[in-house]
Amino acid sequence: MTTSAIVQSRYLACEGREIHFMDWAPATPNGSTVVAWHGLARTGRDMDPLAAHLTALGYRVICPDTIGRGLSQWSPDPQAEYCLDFYARIATALVDQLKLERFLWVGTSMGGAIGMVCAAGLLHGRIQRLVLNDIGPKLAEAAVERIRSYAGHPAAFATVGELEQYFRTVYKPYGFLTDAQWILLTESSARRLPDGRVTPHYDPAMVQQFVHHPADYDLWDTYDRIDVPVLCLRGAESDLLLSDTAEAMRDRGPRALVITIAGCGHAPALNVPEQLDLVQRFLADGQVQPAELHALLEQGAASGERPLPIGH
């Protein structure tokens, strides 16, 4: 196994907007590329642990910042462009310019919703396998209101340390993160305001998606059109992807393999060995056998590294 990778910070014009992405290139490619897309108010740097894990196994990994997040351009037309349809068009323009004909997709929350829209639409036949991290074709209304309450009015603080403590609170459902991972999460998603305070690195107007596109996340019809293997990871304490929705995902459309991640809410951080191995095994062959789950559980219990067992 190789452990080195060439990591580049890159920019491309997609649908007339400058989009930033991290391009992780393995030292010894295995011929497969993964698009790893972050959640609503986050950035592509959330995918650093997953990208490092996958590039060590030969995968190329592309981690975009959605328009209005991180280092990507903010939309001059928030009402029209902060929506899944435009995000899917940006994704299509990005993979077209990178000349990716076939690839794999891992999406956390909103990133998974973009993946569903793409797999059933503009990128049908090109996305070969789809990992949905705590996202489904229907969202719990209470969780949407919770997210809108903080995402639309981002907090601001005098110091980066205070911002980190804020992130530790609002993202506690991510599960276990080391101190170094919390610092990286903070530093990779912070910006200074004109008055010198620090705030999360996104355009607050992106929350207009829920106002001007209220049915954007009603995706059962989209989900039913997906015809590739789907893995759905659900945080056991998730308030966004409810258990009955996850159960329905097993029985219709692509009949997702649904796995519950204990010790997490919305959404598992994809930063610990068991989660990383699980995603990689699915990307490699489109399925994960129950015996493999038990092996991962036993491995995690024996290592004592962290309190996040996997349940089925």
N, C-alpha and C positions, 0 to 999 in steps of 0.2 A: 504494500500500500504506500502510495506517495503522500507526503504531508505538505508539499509546497504548492503555492498557487501564485499566479500573477493577478493582482487585484487593481482594476482601473476605475477611476471616477470619470464618467463620460456624460456627454450631452448630445441629444439629437432633437431636431425639429419634427414634431409629430402633430398633424392636424393644425399646423401653424403655431404651435406652442412649444417652448423649449422644455424638454423633459430630461431630468437627471436620472442616471441609474448607475449602480455599481455592477461592474462586469468582472466576475470571478472566473478566471481561466485556469484549468488544472495543468500541472506540469506534464501529466500523461493522460490525454483525453480518452474517454471511453466512447465518444461519439454521441452522447446524449446531452441535451441542454434542458435546464429547468428554469422556468420563469417563476420567481417567488415574489408574491405581491402582498403588501402590508395591509393593515386595517385602517379604519376611517380617519382617525386623527393622528396617525403614526407616520413613519418614514420607512424607506427600504432598508435602513440600517438595522431594523429589528430582525432582519433575516440573516445577519452576520453569522450567528452560530450554525444555522442550517447550511448556509453557503460554504462555510469552512469545512463542515462535515462532508458535504457532498463533493466538493472539489478534491478532497483527499481521496475520494473514491473514483475520480476521473470525470465527474460531471462539470460542465460549464454551467454557471448560475448567473442569471440576470435579475437584479433586484431594483426595480424602478421606484422613484418617488412619484406618486400620483400628482397630477396637476393640482397646484394649491398646497402642496405639502413639501417639506424638506427644501431641497435646492431646485425643485421644478418651478417653472413660472406660475404665478398666480393668474387665474382667469380674469380677463377684462370683461367677461360676460357671465358672471356667476350663475344667474338664473338658468341660462341655457346649457352651460358646460359642466356644471357640477352635478352629474347624473351618470348612471351606469352606461347608458348608450354612448355618451361621449368618451367615457373612460375606455370602453371597448374599442372605439375607433382609434384612440391613442395607442392602446395595446397592439392593435393590428398594424398601425403605422410603424411602431417600434420593431416588432418582430420581422416585418417586411424589410425594413432597412438593415436589420442584422442578418437578413437572408436565412431565417430559421423556417424551414419548411415543416418540420415535425418536432415537437418538443413536449415537455411535461409541465404541469402547472401546480404550484402550491400556493394557496391563498388563505390568509387569515382574515376572518370577518369580511369586510368590504372587498378585500382582495379575492376571496373565494366567490363572492357574488359576481365580480367582474369575470372570473374564470367560468362560472356557469353561463353567463350571457355570451361569452366568446365561444365556449365549447358547443353551444346550441346554435350559434349564429355565424358571425364573421370568420371565426377560426375553426369552424366545424371541419373535422377531418385532419386538422393539424395538431390540435391538442390530443395527445395519446392517452394520458392518464391525468386524473384530476384529484387533488387533495383539498378538501374543504375543512379549514380549521375553525371550528365552532361557528359555523354559518350554515344555514339551510334555506329552503325556498320560502320560509315564512319566519318573520321575526316576532318576538314577544313585544307587545306594545309598551309594557312597563319599562323594558330595557331600552327601547328606542327613546322614550321620554327621559330616562336617566342620562343617556349619552348626549341627547340634545341639551340637557341642562348644563353640562359642563363644557361640551365641545363648542357650542355657539358663543360662549362667553369665557374664553380661556383666561385662567388666572395668571397674574404677573407678580413677580417677586424681586426683591432687591438683590438677592444672591442666587447663584447656581445651586448652592446647598439647600436653600429653601425650596427651589423648584424640584430638586431630587426628592425631598421629603414629600412633596405634593404628589409626585409620580408614584412613590412607594405606596401612597394611600389609594389613589384612583385606579392604579394598576395592580393592586394586591391580588385580584383574581387570576393574574397571569401564573401564579404559583411561585415556586422557588426560583429566585435569582440570586447570584452571588453579589457581594458589594461591588465588585468590578463591573458586573453586568448592569447593575442599577446606574452606575456612573456613566457607562457607555450609552445606555438608553437615554439618559438625561442630556449628555453632551451632544449626542447625535440628533437631538430633536429640540434644541433650544435656540432662540434668537433674541437679540436685544431690541427693545423698543426705543423710540427717540428719547425717552426720559431716562434711559439707562437700565430699566428693569428687564428681567428675562421672562420669557413666556414660551409656551410650546410653539414649535416651528411649523405652523400651518395658517392658512387663510381662514379666519372665522366664518367667512361667507360660505364656506363649503357646506355648512349645515343647512343652507337653503335647499339642498337636495330634498330634505324631508318636507319642505313647504311647497316647492314648485313641482316636485315629482313624488307625490305621496304614495304612489303604487310601485315605486321603483324596486322595492324588495319583495313584492308579491310575485314569486318566481316559479310557482308550481308548473305552469305550462312550459316554461323554459327548461326546468329540471327534467320534465318528462321527455323532452326531445334529446337529451344527452344520451349518447350511445357508446361511451367509453367507460372503463372501470373508474369508480369513484370511491375514495376513502374519506369518510367523515369522522373527524376527531371532535368529540364533544366534552367540554369541561363538565365534570360531574355536578358542579354548583352553578353552571351557566344560567343566567337569567335571560339570555338572548335566544339561544337555541334550546327550546324546551324539549323534554324527553319524548312527548307524543309526536312532535314534528320529526325528531330523529328516527323514531320507530317507523313513521310513515315513509321515510326516505329509504328504508330497507325494502319496502314492498312495492314500490312503483318506480317508473322511469328506469334509470340505470341500476336500481337496486343496490344502493351504496352499502359498502362494508362500514358499519358504524361502530366505533370504539370509544368508550368513555374513559377519560383521563381523570383519575381521582386526584384530589388536592388542588384542583383548578376550577375557576369559574370561566368568565369570558375574558381572554381566551388563552389556552395553553401557549406558553412562550416559545415552544419548539427550541429549547436550549439545553436539554438534558439528554443523556445517552439513550434512555429507553424511547423517548419520543423521536429522536433523530434516527435511531435504527429502524423504528417502525415505519417512518415516512420513507426512508431509503429502500427498505425491502419492498414496500408497495410500489414505489416508482420503478423498481427493477423488474418486477414480474406481474404487477397488477393485482396482487392478492397477498394476504397475510394469513397463514394458517393458525388455528387456535393453539396448536402446540408451540408455535413461535411466541405467542403471547405469554404462555406459561413460562417459557424459557427466559423471556425478558423480565417477567416478574421475579423469578428466582435470582436472576443476575442482579437486579436492583436491590433486592433484599440482602443478598450476600455482600454487595459492595458497601452498603450503608451510606452511599453518597448523598442521597436526598430522599425525602418522603413523598415520592410521586409514583405510586404503583399504577399500572394500567389494568383496567377492567374491561370486560367485553359485554 
